[in-house]
């Protein structure tokens, strides 16, 4: 990975952190709690999707947006 792309990635994460903290009025504990809750929600959704795919209830290939248009 080149240095410029690392800087862009780091900047993106820094901005995301700042935004998350701002959304929680600067309370770091609330920010961490919100991020943990969001992660748990996404993990539960992923488990449901994996179960649906295993049961044959969902397509196994994703459709790219450019092909769907």
N, C-alpha and C positions, 0 to 999 in steps of 0.2 A: 504494500500500500504506500502510495507516495505521501510526502509530507503535506502538500496542500489539501488533499482529500481528508487527511486526519484532522487538520485544522477545521475544515468545514463540518466534519462529524462532531468534533468537540464543541464547536460553536452552537450547533443544533441542539446538542444535549444541554449545554449551559442555558440556552434560551428556554428549553422545555422545563428545566428545573426552576428557573426564575418565574415562568408562567404558572407552574403548579403551586409554588410557594405564594405567589400573589393571589391565586384563586382561594387560598386558605388564609388570607389576611396576614401573611407573614408567619403563621404558626407552623413551625417545622414538624411538631408532633402530629398535628392534623394533616399536614401534607403527606407524611409517611403513612399514616393510617389510610388516607384516601387512596394512595398508590397501592397499598397492600390489598385493599378492598377491590380495586379495579383489576388487579392481577388475579385475585381469586375468581372474580366474575368471568374473566377471559379464560381461565383454566377450566371452569365449569362448562363454558360454551364449547371449548375444544373437546372436552370429554364427551359431550353430547353429540357433537359432529362425528367424532371418531366412532362412537357406538352406532350412529346412523349409517355410516359408511360400511362398517363391519356387518351390519344387518342387511345391506343392499338397498337402503332407503334413500341414499343420496349419491350423486355422481362422484366418481373418484377423481376426475380431472376437472380443474377449474377452467372456466371460460374467460379468456382475457377480454378486457373492455374494448380493445380495438377490434376484435373479431365480432363482438356482440352488436356493434353499431351498424 
